[in-house]
């Protein structure tokens, strides 16, 4: 007996029986299709999420690699600037070298030199340590560092015009160009009197280097080296102090001097003399600063036979003094410039190195900027060389336009003792006394 299904509006009409098996099959197919679609969407979402995550990791790696490359540049550029005229040494020291950090990240340096243009090309590549991340990046930064070449400015004392054109701030009665027996019958600058000084007139003489231009070209830093030869007419004089002045300001400066003392009667002050222990009458090499009339000894060295500038306790005629002044910015632990005192300018520091030499190896009328020709020495007390000091820097140099460079002499009034002579003055501009540099990053 079959099942009879009738329509309410037509009792005699028969409707077809539902096919239960076919309905179940259709539902199953629809369910499978739905599951496939959902699975596909899920896979797409997973793929999109994974790609986004990897892209973020890739961007982070790229930034890290870039900063590593910049760290390589910050490491290498000061070394290049300090030795700008020694490409052979620099390439041996830096080219092809890899430096690895504690976390195994590293930077690699490539350095080349074009002698025709005095230009170094430095490529610093940041390399991430290989780890679990799939996307490890490398980034490279290229720098062009151009120096001025090996030139220097020799400023003679051959004529009165040499003196008047190149120097200022002196008393003509106390400072003269002479050519007499006392000067060994060759032109020399003669200084007399108890205290005499003169300054380089670079502000008014277009024939001299423009120190503001040098300062601007070297990232508003002013580095240079000076040398001069001196003669004490009476080497047995009881007291004298003669030499180079630098970072000259209206009432302040640094100085590097040959010094001999007795009772400190004619030197800047007894307080200055007593900063050198004892009271012997041997020649000394003294590095000092004068800040608003207060003299402070930064380093002193009793001249020895090994220094090649003394004989029987007296300073040899035409002994050479050399000072190398390198100015740098003060950097934090991340290599960034700092303004600790909050005056709106980055803090700077001076690194000061002194050399001497005697006439047997470096005679009068010879000027060279080969540091192997100069004699190094160790300060008897005080900091190691180079001496670091921040008292006088080139901050606001373009506004102040100070005289910056000069010569000085202190000695007794006694007629037989008050004659001192200077020759072979030379100035070499740039970082470490090697010329101003221009650095371009691209």
C-alpha positions, 0 to 999 in steps of 0.5 A: 500500500503506497503513500498518497499525497494530495494537494489541498486544492485538488484532492484527486491530484497526486504529487510526486514523491520526494526523492530523499537520496537525491536531496541528501546528495545535493546537500553533501555536494553543496557542503563540500563546495562551501568547505572548498570555498572556505578553505580557499579563503582561509589559505588566501588569508594565511598567505596574505598574513604571511606575506605581510609579516615577511614584508614587515621583517624585510623592511626592518632588516633593510633599515638595520642593514642601512644603519650598519652601513652608516656605522661603517662610514662613521668609523672610516671617515675620521680615519680617512680625514686624519690621514687624507694625504696617505692613500697607501696606508688608508687603503691597506688599513680599510679596503676590503676589511670586514668588521663584525659586531657582538651580535654577528652583524657586520659592515664591510668597507671598500676604499679606492683613491683617484690621485688626479682629484685627491678623491677617495670613494668609500663604499660601506656595506651593512650585512645582517647575520644569517638567522631564522628570518628568511629575508636578510638584507644588505645595504650599501652607502657610498661616500666621496671624500675629497682632500686638497692635496699635499699643499701647504702655505709657507709664510717667509720673513724675507722682507719688511713687506712680508711682515707687514702684509702677513702679520698684525697686532705687533709693535714695529719697534719690537718686531723686525725683519733682519739679516745680520750676524745674529741671524746668521746673515740670512733673513729672519724675524727678530723679536725683542722686549719682555713680551712680544706677540703677532698674529696672522692677518688672514682676514685682510690679506687675500693671499693667505688662506681664508680660514672661514672657507676652510672651516665651512668646507670641513663641516664647520671644524678648523684643523691645521698644523704649524711649524717654525724654527727658533733661535735664542741669541744667548742660549745661556739666557736665564729665562725665555719662552718662544713659540707658536700660538693657536686658537687666538682669541681676544684674551685667550689662546693655546701655545706651544713653546720652548721654555727656560726658567730661573725665578719666573721673573719674566715669564707670564706668571710665577703661578704658571712656572710653578706648575712645572715641578722643580726649579732647574734651568734646563730647556723645556717644551711646554704646551699651555693655555691662557684663558682670560689671563689665567695660564695653565700648563697642559703638558711639559717635557724636559728637553733631552739629548734624545730629542736632538734639540739641546747641547750641554743643557742649552737649546740648539739654534734653529730648533723646530717646533711643530703643533698639529691641531685636530678638531672633532665633534663630541659624539655620543655612544651612537656616533651622533653629535651632541650639544651638552651645554644646550647653547644651540651648537654641537660640542667640539674638542681639540686634539693637540700633538707636539713635535720637535726636531734639531738642525742636524736632521732638519736644517734651517731653510727647510720646510717639509710636512713629512711627520717622519722627519719630526721627533716625537716625545712623551709629556713628563706629566699630564695627559698622553698625546694627543692632548685633548682640551675643549676650552677654545674651539672654532664654534661660531668661527664665521661670526667671530673671525678671530686671528686664530694663529700667531707667534709669541716671545717672553724674555728678560729685559737684559740687552744680551738676552732679549734677542730671539729669532724665527724663520721657516713658518709654515701652515698646513690646513685640514684635519690633522694638518693635512688639508680641508676635506669635503664628504658627500654621502649618496 
